[in-house]
Amino acid sequence: MKFSVTVTLKKDVLDPQGKVVQQTLQNMGMKTLKDLRQGKYFEVDINENDEKLAKDKVDEMCKKLLANLIIEDFKISKL
Amino acid sequence: MKFSVTVTLKKDVLDPQGKVVQQTLQNMGMKTLKDLRQGKYFEVDINENDEKLAKDKVDEMCKKLLANLIIEDFKISKL
């Protein structure tokens, strides 16, 4: 069972890496670009047939390793 | 208008960074984890009311900077 996980910085946390990408794009002529924020993305494949159990496992992975809950949020979706 | 962009490695491209995350999770006891691949995630805000034009702009950003089309695929979704 495959899930996608996106980890994003909470909205009040500064994102210097995203700002550099944003400025680079703007310098390349993308004048309509208003804001850009960067995050992390994972595709997780779990050996588990029960969707609820599999999702709980992914949730546990996010909390233990993939996301830093002090500054980041995460979202899990089934693929 | 906000879009999310996910950039993932093509399936035949090795993902050493993802492998390290996978092995770490497995060493932490996640025995049901079969595979994990890492990608990039961006949230892009565009000053443009026409959805088609805005999406074309994001597509251009991906092709010019955000993704390396030789080894990566990208997907754009409206938020």
N, CA and C atoms of all chains as a GROMACS GRO file, in nm:
protein
  474
    1MET      N    1   0.083  -0.119   0.000
    1MET     CA    2   0.000   0.000   0.000
    1MET      C    3   0.088   0.125   0.000
    2LYS      N    4   0.060   0.212  -0.098
    2LYS     CA    5   0.148   0.329  -0.115
    2LYS      C    6   0.084   0.457  -0.063
    3PHE      N    7   0.165   0.536   0.003
    3PHE     CA    8   0.118   0.665   0.053
    3PHE      C    9   0.216   0.774   0.010
    4SER      N   10   0.163   0.894  -0.007
    4SER     CA   11   0.252   1.009  -0.025
    4SER      C   12   0.249   1.090   0.103
    5VAL      N   13   0.365   1.141   0.141
    5VAL     CA   14   0.376   1.224   0.261
    5VAL      C   15   0.436   1.358   0.220
    6THR      N   16   0.369   1.467   0.252
    6THR     CA   17   0.430   1.598   0.231
    6THR      C   18   0.454   1.662   0.367
    7VAL      N   19   0.574   1.712   0.385
    7VAL     CA   20   0.612   1.779   0.509
    7VAL      C   21   0.638   1.925   0.476
    8THR      N   22   0.565   2.015   0.539
    8THR     CA   23   0.579   2.158   0.509
    8THR      C   24   0.612   2.234   0.637
    9LEU      N   25   0.684   2.343   0.622
    9LEU     CA   26   0.712   2.430   0.737
    9LEU      C   27   0.582   2.498   0.780
   10LYS      N   28   0.562   2.512   0.910
   10LYS     CA   29   0.445   2.585   0.959
   10LYS      C   30   0.451   2.728   0.906
   11LYS      N   31   0.334   2.792   0.899
   11LYS     CA   32   0.330   2.916   0.821
   11LYS      C   33   0.409   3.032   0.883
   12ASP      N   34   0.434   3.029   1.012
   12ASP     CA   35   0.512   3.137   1.073
   12ASP      C   36   0.662   3.110   1.077
   13VAL      N   37   0.703   2.994   1.026
   13VAL     CA   38   0.846   2.961   1.026
   13VAL      C   39   0.910   3.012   0.897
   14LEU      N   40   1.021   3.082   0.911
   14LEU     CA   41   1.092   3.134   0.794
   14LEU      C   42   1.143   3.020   0.705
   15ASP      N   43   1.148   3.046   0.576
   15ASP     CA   44   1.189   2.943   0.481
   15ASP      C   45   1.295   3.003   0.388
   16PRO      N   46   1.421   3.014   0.437
   16PRO     CA   47   1.527   3.078   0.357
   16PRO      C   48   1.552   3.007   0.224
   17GLN      N   49   1.544   2.874   0.227
   17GLN     CA   50   1.568   2.797   0.105
   17GLN      C   51   1.462   2.828  -0.001
   18GLY      N   52   1.337   2.832   0.043
   18GLY     CA   53   1.228   2.867  -0.048
   18GLY      C   54   1.244   3.008  -0.102
   19LYS      N   55   1.288   3.100  -0.015
   19LYS     CA   56   1.307   3.240  -0.057
   19LYS      C   57   1.411   3.252  -0.168
   20VAL      N   58   1.519   3.173  -0.157
   20VAL     CA   59   1.622   3.175  -0.261
   20VAL      C   60   1.565   3.126  -0.394
   21VAL      N   61   1.488   3.019  -0.388
   21VAL     CA   62   1.426   2.967  -0.511
   21VAL      C   63   1.333   3.073  -0.569
   22GLN      N   64   1.254   3.136  -0.481
   22GLN     CA   65   1.160   3.240  -0.524
   22GLN      C   66   1.233   3.355  -0.593
   23GLN      N   67   1.340   3.404  -0.528
   23GLN     CA   68   1.414   3.516  -0.586
   23GLN      C   69   1.480   3.478  -0.718
   24THR      N   70   1.529   3.356  -0.725
   24THR     CA   71   1.591   3.311  -0.850
   24THR      C   72   1.489   3.312  -0.963
   25LEU      N   73   1.370   3.257  -0.935
   25LEU     CA   74   1.266   3.256  -1.038
   25LEU      C   75   1.226   3.398  -1.077
   26GLN      N   76   1.214   3.486  -0.977
   26GLN     CA   77   1.178   3.625  -1.008
   26GLN      C   78   1.285   3.692  -1.093
   27ASN      N   79   1.411   3.664  -1.061
   27ASN     CA   80   1.521   3.720  -1.141
   27ASN      C   81   1.524   3.663  -1.281
   28MET      N   82   1.464   3.544  -1.299
   28MET     CA   83   1.457   3.484  -1.432
   28MET      C   84   1.339   3.541  -1.511
   29GLY      N   85   1.264   3.633  -1.450
   29GLY     CA   86   1.158   3.699  -1.525
   29GLY      C   87   1.016   3.661  -1.487
   30MET      N   88   1.001   3.573  -1.386
   30MET     CA   89   0.866   3.532  -1.343
   30MET      C   90   0.808   3.639  -1.251
   31LYS      N   91   0.758   3.747  -1.311
   31LYS     CA   92   0.714   3.862  -1.231
   31LYS      C   93   0.583   3.834  -1.155
   32THR      N   94   0.505   3.739  -1.200
   32THR     CA   95   0.377   3.712  -1.134
   32THR      C   96   0.391   3.620  -1.012
   33LEU      N   97   0.510   3.569  -0.988
   33LEU     CA   98   0.531   3.482  -0.872
   33LEU      C   99   0.521   3.562  -0.743
   34LYS      N  100   0.426   3.524  -0.656
   34LYS     CA  101   0.404   3.602  -0.535
   34LYS      C  102   0.478   3.539  -0.417
   35ASP      N  103   0.469   3.408  -0.405
   35ASP     CA  104   0.532   3.342  -0.291
   35ASP      C  105   0.565   3.197  -0.327
   36LEU      N  106   0.672   3.147  -0.267
   36LEU     CA  107   0.707   3.007  -0.287
   36LEU      C  108   0.764   2.953  -0.157
   37ARG      N  109   0.715   2.838  -0.116
   37ARG     CA  110   0.770   2.773   0.003
   37ARG      C  111   0.808   2.629  -0.031
   38GLN      N  112   0.917   2.586   0.029
   38GLN     CA  113   0.967   2.454  -0.003
   38GLN      C  114   0.935   2.355   0.108
   39GLY      N  115   0.914   2.232   0.071
   39GLY     CA  116   0.890   2.129   0.171
   39GLY      C  117   0.957   2.000   0.131
   40LYS      N  118   0.921   1.892   0.199
   40LYS     CA  119   0.978   1.761   0.167
   40LYS      C  120   0.867   1.670   0.120
   41TYR      N  121   0.903   1.573   0.039
   41TYR     CA  122   0.804   1.481  -0.016
   41TYR      C  123   0.859   1.338  -0.008
   42PHE      N  124   0.775   1.246   0.038
   42PHE     CA  125   0.816   1.106   0.045
   42PHE      C  126   0.707   1.018  -0.016
   43GLU      N  127   0.748   0.915  -0.087
   43GLU     CA  128   0.655   0.810  -0.129
   43GLU      C  129   0.689   0.685  -0.050
   44VAL      N  130   0.593   0.638   0.028
   44VAL     CA  131   0.618   0.529   0.122
   44VAL      C  132   0.536   0.408   0.080
   45ASP      N  133   0.602   0.293   0.068
   45ASP     CA  134   0.533   0.170   0.034
   45ASP      C  135   0.536   0.078   0.156
   46ILE      N  136   0.417   0.037   0.201
   46ILE     CA  137   0.405  -0.040   0.325
   46ILE      C  138   0.349  -0.178   0.294
   47ASN      N  139   0.407  -0.282   0.352
   47ASN     CA  140   0.359  -0.419   0.342
   47ASN      C  141   0.246  -0.443   0.440
   48GLU      N  142   0.129  -0.400   0.406
   48GLU     CA  143   0.019  -0.407   0.503
   48GLU      C  144  -0.110  -0.389   0.424
   49ASN      N  145  -0.206  -0.479   0.441
   49ASN     CA  146  -0.326  -0.471   0.360
   49ASN      C  147  -0.435  -0.384   0.419
   50ASP      N  148  -0.435  -0.370   0.550
   50ASP     CA  149  -0.537  -0.289   0.615
   50ASP      C  150  -0.500  -0.141   0.603
   51GLU      N  151  -0.585  -0.062   0.537
   51GLU     CA  152  -0.551   0.077   0.510
   51GLU      C  153  -0.532   0.158   0.638
   52LYS      N  154  -0.620   0.132   0.737
   52LYS     CA  155  -0.612   0.205   0.863
   52LYS      C  156  -0.478   0.179   0.932
   53LEU      N  157  -0.441   0.049   0.941
   53LEU     CA  158  -0.314   0.013   1.007
   53LEU      C  159  -0.195   0.071   0.932
   54ALA      N  160  -0.201   0.065   0.798
   54ALA     CA  161  -0.090   0.116   0.718
   54ALA      C  162  -0.074   0.266   0.740
   55LYS      N  163  -0.187   0.336   0.741
   55LYS     CA  164  -0.181   0.481   0.759
   55LYS      C  165  -0.128   0.517   0.898
   56ASP      N  166  -0.168   0.439   0.998
   56ASP     CA  167  -0.116   0.462   1.133
   56ASP      C  168   0.036   0.447   1.136
   57LYS      N  169   0.085   0.347   1.061
   57LYS     CA  170   0.228   0.321   1.057
   57LYS      C  171   0.301   0.441   0.995
   58VAL      N  172   0.246   0.493   0.886
   58VAL     CA  173   0.307   0.608   0.819
   58VAL      C  174   0.304   0.730   0.912
   59ASP      N  175   0.191   0.744   0.981
   59ASP     CA  176   0.178   0.854   1.078
   59ASP      C  177   0.289   0.844   1.184
   60GLU      N  178   0.313   0.723   1.231
   60GLU     CA  179   0.418   0.701   1.331
   60GLU      C  180   0.557   0.737   1.274
   61MET      N  181   0.580   0.700   1.147
   61MET     CA  182   0.708   0.734   1.082
   61MET      C  183   0.728   0.885   1.076
   62CYS      N  184   0.620   0.955   1.042
   62CYS     CA  185   0.629   1.101   1.033
   62CYS      C  186   0.665   1.159   1.168
   63LYS      N  187   0.594   1.111   1.272
   63LYS     CA  188   0.617   1.168   1.404
   63LYS      C  189   0.755   1.136   1.458
   64LYS      N  190   0.806   1.016   1.424
   64LYS     CA  191   0.935   0.974   1.481
   64LYS      C  192   1.055   1.025   1.402
   65LEU      N  193   1.040   1.038   1.270
   65LEU     CA  194   1.159   1.072   1.191
   65LEU      C  195   1.138   1.176   1.082
   66LEU      N  196   1.031   1.160   1.004
   66LEU     CA  197   1.022   1.240   0.880
   66LEU      C  198   0.994   1.388   0.904
   67ALA      N  199   0.916   1.418   1.009
   67ALA     CA  200   0.881   1.558   1.033
   67ALA      C  201   0.928   1.602   1.171
   68ASN      N  202   0.964   1.728   1.181
   68ASN     CA  203   0.994   1.789   1.310
   68ASN      C  204   0.871   1.871   1.350
   69LEU      N  205   0.791   1.813   1.440
   69LEU     CA  206   0.659   1.870   1.467
   69LEU      C  207   0.662   2.008   1.531
   70ILE      N  208   0.779   2.048   1.581
   70ILE     CA  209   0.788   2.182   1.640
   70ILE      C  210   0.776   2.288   1.531
   71ILE      N  211   0.836   2.261   1.415
   71ILE     CA  212   0.834   2.362   1.308
   71ILE      C  213   0.763   2.315   1.180
   72GLU      N  214   0.723   2.187   1.176
   72GLU     CA  215   0.668   2.136   1.050
   72GLU      C  216   0.533   2.068   1.070
   73ASP      N  217   0.452   2.073   0.965
   73ASP     CA  218   0.328   1.995   0.957
   73ASP      C  219   0.347   1.885   0.854
   74PHE      N  220   0.268   1.777   0.865
   74PHE     CA  221   0.275   1.677   0.760
   74PHE      C  222   0.136   1.633   0.717
   75LYS      N  223   0.128   1.583   0.594
   75LYS     CA  224   0.001   1.537   0.540
   75LYS      C  225   0.024   1.404   0.469
   76ILE      N  226  -0.063   1.306   0.499
   76ILE     CA  227  -0.050   1.173   0.439
   76ILE      C  228  -0.167   1.151   0.344
   77SER      N  229  -0.139   1.104   0.221
   77SER     CA  230  -0.248   1.070   0.129
   77SER      C  231  -0.220   0.934   0.069
   78LYS      N  232  -0.328   0.859   0.045
   78LYS     CA  233  -0.312   0.729  -0.020
   78LYS      C  234  -0.286   0.752  -0.168
   79LEU      N  235  -0.193   0.675  -0.226
   79LEU     CA  236  -0.166   0.689  -0.371
   79LEU      C  237  -0.242   0.583  -0.450
   80MET      N  238  -0.334   3.265  -0.687
   80MET     CA  239  -0.371   3.126  -0.712
   80MET      C  240  -0.257   3.034  -0.667
   81LYS      N  241  -0.292   2.936  -0.582
   81LYS     CA  242  -0.187   2.852  -0.524
   81LYS      C  243  -0.180   2.714  -0.588
   82PHE      N  244  -0.061   2.668  -0.610
   82PHE     CA  245  -0.040   2.536  -0.664
   82PHE      C  246   0.061   2.460  -0.579
   83SER      N  247   0.045   2.327  -0.576
   83SER     CA  248   0.151   2.246  -0.516
   83SER      C  249   0.226   2.177  -0.628
   84VAL      N  250   0.356   2.166  -0.611
   84VAL     CA  251   0.440   2.099  -0.710
   84VAL      C  252   0.517   1.989  -0.639
   85THR      N  253   0.507   1.868  -0.688
   85THR     CA  254   0.593   1.761  -0.636
   85THR      C  255   0.688   1.717  -0.746
   86VAL      N  256   0.814   1.708  -0.708
   86VAL     CA  257   0.917   1.665  -0.802
   86VAL      C  258   0.972   1.533  -0.750
   87THR      N  259   0.964   1.429  -0.833
   87THR     CA  260   1.010   1.296  -0.789
   87THR      C  261   1.113   1.242  -0.887
   88LEU      N  262   1.203   1.161  -0.836
   88LEU     CA  263   1.300   1.096  -0.924
   88LEU      C  264   1.228   0.994  -1.012
   89LYS      N  265   1.268   0.983  -1.138
   89LYS     CA  266   1.212   0.880  -1.225
   89LYS      C  267   1.240   0.742  -1.166
   90LYS      N  268   1.156   0.646  -1.201
   90LYS     CA  269   1.161   0.521  -1.124
   90LYS      C  270   1.291   0.442  -1.140
   91ASP      N  271   1.363   0.460  -1.248
   91ASP     CA  272   1.488   0.386  -1.263
   91ASP      C  273   1.610   0.458  -1.208
   92VAL      N  274   1.587   0.577  -1.152
   92VAL     CA  275   1.699   0.654  -1.096
   92VAL      C  276   1.718   0.617  -0.950
   93LEU      N  277   1.842   0.587  -0.912
   93LEU     CA  278   1.872   0.552  -0.774
   93LEU      C  279   1.843   0.669  -0.680
   94ASP      N  280   1.802   0.637  -0.558
   94ASP     CA  281   1.768   0.741  -0.461
   94ASP      C  282   1.839   0.712  -0.328
   95PRO      N  283   1.970   0.742  -0.322
   95PRO     CA  284   2.048   0.708  -0.201
   95PRO      C  285   1.994   0.776  -0.076
   96GLN      N  286   1.947   0.900  -0.091
   96GLN     CA  287   1.895   0.973   0.024
   96GLN      C  288   1.770   0.902   0.080
   97GLY      N  289   1.680   0.863  -0.010
   97GLY     CA  290   1.561   0.789   0.031
   97GLY      C  291   1.596   0.656   0.096
   98LYS      N  292   1.700   0.589   0.042
   98LYS     CA  293   1.742   0.459   0.096
   98LYS      C  294   1.790   0.474   0.241
   99VAL      N  295   1.861   0.582   0.269
   99VAL     CA  296   1.910   0.604   0.406
   99VAL      C  297   1.791   0.623   0.501
  100VAL      N  298   1.693   0.702   0.457
  100VAL     CA  299   1.574   0.723   0.540
  100VAL      C  300   1.503   0.589   0.562
  101GLN      N  301   1.491   0.511   0.454
  101GLN     CA  302   1.425   0.380   0.462
  101GLN      C  303   1.495   0.288   0.562
  102GLN      N  304   1.630   0.281   0.550
  102GLN     CA  305   1.705   0.193   0.640
  102GLN      C  306   1.696   0.241   0.785
  103THR      N  307   1.697   0.372   0.803
  103THR     CA  308   1.685   0.426   0.939
  103THR      C  309   1.551   0.385   1.000
  104LEU      N  310   1.443   0.401   0.923
  104LEU     CA  311   1.310   0.363   0.973
  104LEU      C  312   1.305   0.214   1.002
  105GLN      N  313   1.364   0.133   0.913
  105GLN     CA  314   1.364  -0.012   0.935
  105GLN      C  315   1.442  -0.048   1.060
  106ASN      N  316   1.555   0.021   1.082
  106ASN     CA  317   1.633  -0.004   1.203
  106ASN      C  318   1.560   0.042   1.328
  107MET      N  319   1.465   0.134   1.310
  107MET     CA  320   1.386   0.180   1.424
  107MET      C  321   1.270   0.084   1.452
  108GLY      N  322   1.259  -0.023   1.373
  108GLY     CA  323   1.159  -0.124   1.402
  108GLY      C  324   1.041  -0.127   1.308
  109MET      N  325   1.042  -0.045   1.204
  109MET     CA  326   0.931  -0.044   1.107
  109MET      C  327   0.951  -0.158   1.007
  110LYS      N  328   0.918  -0.279   1.049
  110LYS     CA  329   0.949  -0.395   0.966
  110LYS      C  330   0.859  -0.405   0.841
  111THR      N  331   0.743  -0.340   0.845
  111THR     CA  332   0.652  -0.351   0.730
  111THR      C  333   0.686  -0.252   0.619
  112LEU      N  334   0.783  -0.165   0.641
  112LEU     CA  335   0.820  -0.067   0.538
  112LEU      C  336   0.888  -0.138   0.422
  113LYS      N  337   0.830  -0.126   0.302
  113LYS     CA  338   0.886  -0.198   0.188
  113LYS      C  339   0.978  -0.108   0.106
  114ASP      N  340   0.934   0.015   0.084
  114ASP     CA  341   1.013   0.105   0.001
  114ASP      C  342   0.981   0.250   0.037
  115LEU      N  343   1.082   0.335   0.023
  115LEU     CA  344   1.060   0.478   0.047
  115LEU      C  345   1.146   0.555  -0.052
  116ARG      N  346   1.083   0.652  -0.118
  116ARG     CA  347   1.160   0.739  -0.209
  116ARG      C  348   1.133   0.883  -0.172
  117GLN      N  349   1.237   0.963  -0.183
  117GLN     CA  350   1.225   1.102  -0.143
  117GLN      C  351   1.213   1.192  -0.265
  118GLY      N  352   1.141   1.301  -0.249
  118GLY     CA  353   1.129   1.398  -0.357
  118GLY      C  354   1.130   1.538  -0.302
  119LYS      N  355   1.093   1.633  -0.386
  119LYS     CA  356   1.087   1.773  -0.343
  119LYS      C  357   0.943   1.820  -0.352
  120TYR      N  358   0.910   1.918  -0.270
  120TYR     CA  359   0.775   1.972  -0.267
  120TYR      C  360   0.782   2.124  -0.262
  121PHE      N  361   0.699   2.189  -0.342
  121PHE     CA  362   0.693   2.336  -0.342
  121PHE      C  363   0.547   2.380  -0.338
  122GLU      N  364   0.522   2.485  -0.262
  122GLU     CA  365   0.392   2.552  -0.270
  122GLU      C  366   0.414   2.687  -0.337
  123VAL      N  367   0.349   2.707  -0.451
  123VAL     CA  368   0.373   2.825  -0.532
  123VAL      C  369   0.248   2.911  -0.535
  124ASP      N  370   0.264   3.040  -0.508
  124ASP     CA  371   0.152   3.133  -0.513
  124ASP      C  372   0.176   3.230  -0.629
  125ILE      N  373   0.081   3.233  -0.722
  125ILE     CA  374   0.097   3.311  -0.844
  125ILE      C  375  -0.008   3.424  -0.848
  126ASN      N  376   0.035   3.542  -0.885
  126ASN     CA  377  -0.053   3.658  -0.904
  126ASN      C  378  -0.117   3.651  -1.040
  127GLU      N  379  -0.218   3.571  -1.056
  127GLU     CA  380  -0.275   3.551  -1.190
  127GLU      C  381  -0.412   3.488  -1.169
  128ASN      N  382  -0.516   3.546  -1.228
  128ASN     CA  383  -0.650   3.495  -1.203
  128ASN      C  384  -0.692   3.382  -1.296
  129ASP      N  385  -0.633   3.378  -1.414
  129ASP     CA  386  -0.669   3.274  -1.510
  129ASP      C  387  -0.596   3.144  -1.475
  130GLU      N  388  -0.672   3.040  -1.444
  130GLU     CA  389  -0.610   2.915  -1.397
  130GLU      C  390  -0.516   2.855  -1.501
  131LYS      N  391  -0.560   2.857  -1.626
  131LYS     CA  392  -0.479   2.798  -1.734
  131LYS      C  393  -0.343   2.872  -1.745
  132LEU      N  394  -0.348   3.005  -1.745
  132LEU     CA  395  -0.225   3.085  -1.755
  132LEU      C  396  -0.134   3.061  -1.634
  133ALA      N  397  -0.196   3.056  -1.515
  133ALA     CA  398  -0.119   3.036  -1.393
  133ALA      C  399  -0.049   2.900  -1.396
  134LYS      N  400  -0.123   2.799  -1.438
  134LYS     CA  401  -0.066   2.664  -1.443
  134LYS      C  402   0.048   2.657  -1.545
  135ASP      N  403   0.030   2.726  -1.657
  135ASP     CA  404   0.137   2.730  -1.758
  135ASP      C  405   0.264   2.793  -1.701
  136LYS      N  406   0.244   2.896  -1.619
  136LYS     CA  407   0.357   2.965  -1.557
  136LYS      C  408   0.431   2.869  -1.462
  137VAL      N  409   0.354   2.795  -1.383
  137VAL     CA  410   0.416   2.700  -1.289
  137VAL      C  411   0.489   2.590  -1.367
  138ASP      N  412   0.427   2.547  -1.475
  138ASP     CA  413   0.489   2.446  -1.562
  138ASP      C  414   0.624   2.496  -1.613
  139GLU      N  415   0.627   2.622  -1.655
  139GLU     CA  416   0.751   2.683  -1.704
  139GLU      C  417   0.857   2.687  -1.594
  140MET      N  418   0.813   2.722  -1.470
  140MET     CA  419   0.907   2.726  -1.356
  140MET      C  420   0.969   2.588  -1.332
  141CYS      N  421   0.885   2.485  -1.341
  141CYS     CA  422   0.935   2.349  -1.319
  141CYS      C  423   1.039   2.314  -1.423
  142LYS      N  424   1.006   2.345  -1.550
  142LYS     CA  425   1.096   2.306  -1.658
  142LYS      C  426   1.227   2.384  -1.652
  143LYS      N  427   1.220   2.512  -1.610
  143LYS     CA  428   1.340   2.595  -1.611
  143LYS      C  429   1.427   2.579  -1.487
  144LEU      N  430   1.364   2.552  -1.372
  144LEU     CA  431   1.445   2.552  -1.249
  144LEU      C  432   1.414   2.440  -1.151
  145LEU      N  433   1.285   2.416  -1.125
  145LEU     CA  434   1.252   2.329  -1.010
  145LEU      C  435   1.284   2.182  -1.033
  146ALA      N  436   1.270   2.136  -1.158
  146ALA     CA  437   1.293   1.994  -1.184
  146ALA      C  438   1.403   1.976  -1.288
  147ASN      N  439   1.478   1.869  -1.273
  147ASN     CA  440   1.576   1.828  -1.375
  147ASN      C  441   1.511   1.717  -1.456
  148LEU      N  442   1.461   1.752  -1.574
  148LEU     CA  443   1.377   1.658  -1.649
  148LEU      C  444   1.450   1.533  -1.697
  149ILE      N  445   1.582   1.536  -1.691
  149ILE     CA  446   1.657   1.416  -1.732
  149ILE      C  447   1.636   1.304  -1.630
  150ILE      N  448   1.630   1.340  -1.503
  150ILE     CA  449   1.617   1.236  -1.400
  150ILE      C  450   1.490   1.250  -1.316
  151GLU      N  451   1.414   1.359  -1.335
  151GLU     CA  452   1.299   1.382  -1.247
  151GLU      C  453   1.170   1.404  -1.325
  152ASP      N  454   1.059   1.369  -1.262
  152ASP     CA  455   0.926   1.403  -1.311
  152ASP      C  456   0.865   1.506  -1.216
  153PHE      N  457   0.768   1.583  -1.267
  153PHE     CA  458   0.699   1.674  -1.175
  153PHE      C  459   0.549   1.669  -1.195
  154LYS      N  460   0.476   1.706  -1.092
  154LYS     CA  461   0.330   1.707  -1.098
  154LYS      C  462   0.280   1.834  -1.032
  155ILE      N  463   0.188   1.901  -1.100
  155ILE     CA  464   0.133   2.028  -1.050
  155ILE      C  465  -0.013   2.006  -1.014
  156SER      N  466  -0.055   2.049  -0.893
  156SER     CA  467  -0.198   2.042  -0.856
  156SER      C  468  -0.240   2.177  -0.801
  157LYS      N  469  -0.366   2.212  -0.827
  157LYS     CA  470  -0.419   2.336  -0.771
  157LYS      C  471  -0.451   2.313  -0.624
  158LEU      N  472  -0.420   2.410  -0.539
  158LEU     CA  473  -0.450   2.394  -0.396
  158LEU      C  474  -0.582   2.463  -0.361
   0.00000   0.00000   0.00000
